Amino acid sequence: MKVTELVEHLLRQGRKPKELVQLGFPKSVVTRVRRRLRKEKATSEGKVPEEIPQAKTRLETTPESPETIATIWQKVQSMANDLQRIDVLIQALSEVTTVIAAARELGTYRLETCQHQEGGLCSWQAWDSQDEVPQGIGEPVQADDDKTVWRIKPSPLYCAMCTAPLEDRIDDVESKASESPLYGARYQIICNTCGSKGWIAAAIKCTKCGHETWWGWSPKKE
């Protein structure tokens, strides 16, 4: 039964609007139903009342108490709120499952192509004891070459979160930058005129055609 029907039922029994509000029914609903009943009463004053079936009269004269109805309504509302929270949790669980599946796929690919794999063990990290190995990242295994070192057979999820590929790229960039003849001089040479550091350039000459150009770092022009 809808809340408006409950309120109408209680008002027809003679319950006061203030009493229904105190029982927990929304004040706006009570006011709206009361106004509608008044209009219906004013409209039907000049009409001959229809005969009400005996069964219906008996049903309306033996209703549940308003306190019982209010209690039932509160329980129904609580159940509705619980169902709504469960629906949100189910949706979140579905999203988490999707993310985990994608992570497993990425981790499996990295596991198959990783350069830090030696005999199925991850050589990127090592621990001094089995107890130090974090749980959930893979199966702890004692290294064959050094019995004091523990490594892991990594799980796909661990490989998906591994930063080794990124750090390898950073090392590669630093290695290439260090090959530049100006790499070490950039932040060591200070201009005697303006005192700036790092803004240096050197003349580069093509050994084939003799063309000269400048290579280095320049501040942005304002």
N, C-alpha and C positions, 0 to 999 in steps of 0.2 A: 504494500500500500504506500502511495506517495505521501510526502509530508503534508501537501496541501489537502489531501483527502483526510488525513488524520486530524488536522486542525479544524476542518469543516465539521467532521464528525463530533469533535469535542465541543465546538461552539453550539452546535444544534442541541447538545445535551444540556446546555446552560452554563458551561464553563466560561469564566471571565477571561478576556484577552490577557490581562496582566498575569493571571495564574498560568496560562500556557507559556508565556515568555519566561516565567520563573522556572518552568519545567525544562527549558532548553530549546523550545521551538523558536525559529528565527522571527524577530519582531516584524520584519517586512512582510513575511508570509502571513502571519496572524492578522495584520492590518488589512492586507489585500483581500483575504478570505472574508473577514468581517464586513468589509465594505460591499463585497459582492452579495453576501447574504442579506444585507439591509436593502439593497436594490431589488433583490428577488422578492423580499417580503413586501416592499412597497408596491411592486407590480402585481402581486397576487392577492392584494387585499380586496379588490373588487371582484374577484373570480370565485366561483363555487369550488371549494376544495374537493379534489378527487378522492375517491375511496381508496384507502391504502390497504393492500393485502395483509391478512393477519400474520403471515409468515414474516413479511418484511417488518411489520410493527414489532413483533417479538424480537427480531434480530437487533433492531435499533434500541430497544429498551433493555437489552442485556449485553452491553459492550464491555470490553476490558477497561479497567480503570485508567485514567490519564497517566498516573504514575507508571503503570506497567507498560503502556504504549511508549512513554518517553524513554523508559529503560531499554525497550526493544529497539527503538530508533537509534539510541546512542550506540548500541552494540552493532547495529547494521552499519552505521557510519564508521565505526572503528574497523570493521571487517573490510569496508571499501577502501579505507586508507592503507590497510595492510596489503591488500591486493595491488594497489597502485605502487607501493614500494617494491613489492615482489616483481612487478612488471619492469620497473626501472633496473633492478638488479639483473634480471634476465637479459635485458638489452645490453647492459654493461658487460655481462659475461660473454655474450655473443661477440662483442667488439674485441674483448681481450683474447678470445679464442682465435679470431682472425689475425690479430697481431702476432700471436705466438706461432701460428702456422706460417706466416710470412717470415718470421725470424728463423724458424727451423729451416726453411728453404734456403735463405741466405747463408745460414751457418753451415749447412751441408755443402754448399758450393765453395765456401771459403775453406772448409775442412779438406776438400778434395784438391784444392789448388794452392794451399798454404805452403810457403817456403820454409816454415819453421816446424815441419813435421819430420820426425826421425823415428822410424819403426812404429808408427801409429801413436807416438807420444809427442806432446807439445814441448818444444825446446825453448819457447819464449820465456817461460817462467819456471822456477824451481823452488822447492821448500826443503827445509832441513829435517822435518819430521812429518809423518802422516797426519798428525793432529793439526798441523798448521794449514793444511790444504782446505780451502773454503768448501763447504758442502754445496752440492748441486752443480759444480762446474765440470765434473767428470770423475772418472774412476782413478783414484790414487795408485800409482805404480812406482816401485823402487827402480831407479835407473840401473842398468846392467853394468855400465862403465864405472859408476861411483855409487856404492851402497849407502852412502850418507846423504844422497840427494833423492828427493821424491818429485816425480812429475805426474802428469795426468793424461789419460785418454780423454780428450776434451769432448764435451757434449756440443751438439749443433747450436744450442742457445748461447753457450759460452763463446763459441767462435763468431756468432753474429754480433756480439758486443765487444769483441777483441779490437784493441787499438793498434795492433801490430802493423796492419797495412798502412794506416795513416802515418805512423812513426817512420816506417820504411820510406814513404814518399818524402817526408820532411828531411830525413837523412840524405836522400838522393839530391834534393834541391840544395841543401847546404854543401854537399860535396861538389856539385857543379859550380856553385857560387864561389867556393874557395879556390877554384881553378883560375878565376879572373885575376889578372895582374894587379888590379886596384882593390881587391877584396880586403886585404889587411891595412891598406893605406887610407881607406875612406874615413874612418873615425880616429885616425892618428894625426892626420895633417890638419893644422889649424891655420886659417888665413891670417897673415900678419896685419892686413889692412882693416878687415871688418870683424875678425874674430870668429867667423863661422866655422863649423866643423861638419864634415861629411859632404859638402858641395864641391866636389872635385871632378875634373875631367882630364883626359889625356888625348893627345893627337894620335890617331890611328892612320897608318898609311898602307894602301894597297900595294903589295909587292909586285903585282903584275902590271898595273897601269900607272901607278904613282899617285893616284888620287888620295888626298888626305881628308879626314873627317874627325869629329870629336866623339869620344865615348866616355860616359860618366854619369853624374847625377846633378840635376839642376833644380833649384827651388821653383815653385809655381809662381808664375807672373800674376801679380794682382792688378 
